[in-house]
Amino acid sequence: QTQQRCYWQEVLRYKPNPENPSKIEYEDIELMAARVGRAQQSERILNRARKYQFYEKPWMTTQKNKKAKIYNRDKRVVEDMKRYVKYVMEVRKSLREGEEMNNVKNGTGTKGK
């Protein structure tokens, strides 16, 4: 089994000074940086291994790309239709507002309805 840490929490190691136990002796920062670098590099290999877990045959890749092309083409058509419908609705709304403004100016508004 391989273990992998999701979150790194690296601390500077320390130990009591052998000559004077009341004083604390800290690890060299460069050693800590090297240790962290080695650990992260070893875990990168584990992350890369996920890419190669499932082999995709070339014809499967081609098929997937063809389906993606068809989907994107159909999606483009739907997006164009949405834009057209939005345009038509805005035009109709502006025409209605224009008619209402003309009716108010002429005094032929629909007060009773």
Contacts in CASP RR format, 6 or more apart in sequence:
PFRMAT RR
TARGET T0000
AUTHOR 0000-0000-0000
METHOD contacts of the structure
MODEL  1
QTQQRCYWQEVLRYKPNPENPSKIEYEDIELMAARVGRAQQSERILNRAR
KYQFYEKPWMTTQKNKKAKIYNRDKRVVEDMKRYVKYVMEVRKSLREGEE
MNNVKNGTGTKGK
2 46 0 8 1.000
4 43 0 8 1.000
4 46 0 8 1.000
4 47 0 8 1.000
5 43 0 8 1.000
8 36 0 8 1.000
8 39 0 8 1.000
8 40 0 8 1.000
10 32 0 8 1.000
10 35 0 8 1.000
10 36 0 8 1.000
12 26 0 8 1.000
12 27 0 8 1.000
12 29 0 8 1.000
12 32 0 8 1.000
13 26 0 8 1.000
13 27 0 8 1.000
13 32 0 8 1.000
14 24 0 8 1.000
14 25 0 8 1.000
14 26 0 8 1.000
14 27 0 8 1.000
15 24 0 8 1.000
15 25 0 8 1.000
16 22 0 8 1.000
16 23 0 8 1.000
16 24 0 8 1.000
16 25 0 8 1.000
17 23 0 8 1.000
17 24 0 8 1.000
17 25 0 8 1.000
56 64 0 8 1.000
100 109 0 8 1.000
103 109 0 8 1.000
103 110 0 8 1.000
END
